[in-house]
Amino acid sequence: IKEMLDACADITEALRSALVTVEGSSNTFGDAQLSVDVIADEIMWDACKGSKVIAYGASEEEPEVKPCNVADGEFTVCWDPLDGSSIVDNNWAVGTMIGIWPST
C-alpha cells in the first residue's frame, strides 16, 4: 500500500529533526513512549485515515483496531511505528514494521 511506504519516508524525515524525549506516558504494553514514537505513530495514523484502501488500523502505541475507511477499504493494517526507538538517540538502526491483511 503506497500510503504506508510514503508514511515510512515521512517518518525518516521527521527523525532527522525530532528531539528524542520521554513523553511521560507508556503504551499498553508498558513501554515508555518517546517523542519519536508518538510522532511516527501520528504519521502512520494520518496515512491510514487518508487512504481509500485501508478499512481498519491498529498500532503498538494504540493496539485497539480502529476504523479508517470502512466503506471502501479492503485492508486491515497494523504497525509498530518505530521499532527500536529506545536506541534511536544513539544513531542505531530503527525501522517501521507493517502487517497488511484483507479486511474480509
N, C-alpha and C positions, 0 to 999 in steps of 0.2 A: 504494500500500500504506500503509494508515493508520499502521502502526507506524513507518514511516520518517518520516512527517510529524511524528508525536509526538516522535521522536528529534531532529528538527531544532529543535523547540520546546525540548526539554531542553538541547540544545547552546547555544541562545540564553541560557537561564537560567544555565548553567554559565559562559558567557563574562562574565557580569555580575560574577561574584565571583572568577574564577580569575586568579591572577598569571601573567603571561607570562614564563616562564623557559625556558632551554635545557635539555633533558633530558640532554644529553651523549651522545646516540645519533643515528643517522641512519636514514632508511628505505632501502629497496633501490635507490632512485633517487639516493641520495647527499644528499638534502635533510636539513638538521639538523632534528631533531624538537623542537618546542616543547612545553611542558606542555599548552597548549591543544589541540595536535594529538592528543596521547595521550588526553586527556580526551574529546575529540569522537569519536575512534575507538572508545574503550571504550563510549560511549553507543550508537553505531551497531551495534557487535557485540552488545551486550545486546539491542537491539531485534530484530535478525535472529534470534538464538538463541531469543528468546521468541516469535517469530512462527510461526503454524501454516501460513502460506502460502509462506514463504521456505525453499527447499531448500538453496541454497548462497549463500555470500557471499565477497567479497574487497574490499580497500580499498587506497588508495595506501600506507598505512602497512604493511599486510600483504597484498601482492598475490597470494599463493597462494590459490586457491579452496578454501574450507573448508566442510564440511557443517554445516548448521544444523538443518533438519528434513527430511531426505531422504525419510522415509516418506510424509509428507503434503504436503510443499511443492511448489508449482507454479512458483516463480520463482527465478532467479538474480539477485542484486543486487550491484552493485559501486558503490563510492563513493570520493570524496575528502572526508574528513570535515570539513575546514576549508580550503577553497581560499583562498589569500591570507593565510594565518596569519602570514607574516613581517611583515605590515603592521598586524596587529590591535592592537599596542600603541600605534599612532598614531591609533587610533579610526577607521580607514578601513574600508570595507565588505569583508566576507568572506562566504563562503557555503559551503553543502554541495552537492556535485554527486552525483546518484544516477542510475545506469543500471539498468533493470529489463528482464529478458528471460525468456521462457518457458524452463523447465528441460528441456523435451522436445526 
